[in-house]
Amino acid sequence: MNQLKLVARILEKTALRYTPAGIPIASATLVHSSTAREANLVRQVDVEISAIAAGEISQRFNEIELDVEMEFTGFLARKNRNSKSLVFHVTEFGTPLLD
């Protein structure tokens, strides 16, 4: 199963665009920072990942304010057929998380 759930903040985003088929696409860079336990050690985890939201969710995704922590759910896919870079395709997100 290819499912990713990530608590992150939008660091930057671009204007809403449309595919040749007319599907709206919202693009952003998400940033996450936390600690995780690995091999009995505490490790600092800092992640920056490209994300997109397509279709009906794109407008709501594009309206999220910068630097607001939220939980995003979706899947990972290649940026394009020939790329090795991954993009997080957001299919759901929750309300802003409180500190």
Rosetta blueprint (number, residue, H / E / L):
1 M L
2 N L
3 Q L
4 L E
5 K E
6 L E
7 V E
8 A E
9 R E
10 I E
11 L E
12 E E
13 K E
14 T L
15 A L
16 L L
17 R E
18 Y E
19 T L
20 P L
21 A L
22 G L
23 I L
24 P E
25 I E
26 A E
27 S E
28 A E
29 T E
30 L E
31 V E
32 H E
33 S E
34 S E
35 T E
36 A E
37 R E
38 E E
39 A L
40 N L
41 L E
42 V E
43 R E
44 Q E
45 V E
46 D E
47 V E
48 E E
49 I E
50 S E
51 A E
52 I E
53 A E
54 A E
55 G L
56 E L
57 I H
58 S H
59 Q H
60 R H
61 F H
62 N H
63 E L
64 I L
65 E L
66 L L
67 D L
68 V L
69 E L
70 M E
71 E E
72 F E
73 T E
74 G E
75 F E
76 L E
77 A E
78 R E
79 K L
80 N L
81 R L
82 N L
83 S L
84 K L
85 S L
86 L E
87 V E
88 F E
89 H E
90 V E
91 T E
92 E E
93 F E
94 G L
95 T L
96 P L
97 L L
98 L L
99 D L
